[in-house]
Amino acid sequence: MPQLPTLRVIEVFASLQGEGLRQGDPTIFIRLAGCNLRCPFCDTRRAWRNGQEYSAEQILDKVKRLRERFPARWVCLTGGEPLLQDIRKLVRLLKKEKFKIQVETNATRYESLPFDWITISPKPKRYVYAPPYRKLANEVKLVVTKDLTLQTIKKLRRAFSGKTPLLLQPQSNRPWSVARALELIEESLAAGLENIRLSLQVHKILGLR
Ligand code: SF4
């Protein structure tokens, strides 16, 4: 991948992590622009746009300024799909500043980078993911759309270690999707599947970014 001098960024902001096992943890988010998918249920369509170009140093500077008033230890690289761009330098700079780094990826791309927490979210209908994530993902997040079935959950449960939770995340906390998530959890339990959990988007409930 060629080393580009700039990265396309949608926003850099401080908040609490609203999803997954890191839920509630103070985090500075770097939302990178662009996505290789076009999920019909996408709640971050603004990330499909081009964004603003910044150098890795400029992004780090924004993160450090946010840290002055919100001294979070974690940075989350999200999108869009953050692994579409060459983030090696940014990751290096963040590590030098002793940040812990989470990446949220749709799992279609893989980069061997020193992430501290890897959240993958394979998307319907094929739920593809790059093979290295089988061992490396800390959590597998599945948006509960009409396409998500017990069959898919079984297949993913078999593919990933039992220690890696499969998180069923209702689509934008919508009631039909919460109800479907609960049904799927019951069906998973009845099928003997372990470590299948509900994950609500707490930032949306609390009106955070
Ligand atoms: S992968 Fe994520 S950011 Fe990309 S279109 Fe799907 S939901 Fe949106």
Boltz pocket constraint, residues with backbone or C-beta under 6 A from the ligand:
constraints:
  - pocket:
      binder: B
      contacts: [[A, 35], [A, 36], [A, 37], [A, 38], [A, 39], [A, 41], [A, 42], [A, 43], [A, 44], [A, 45], [A, 47], [A, 79], [A, 80], [A, 81], [A, 106], [A, 121], [A, 123]]
      max_distance: 6.0
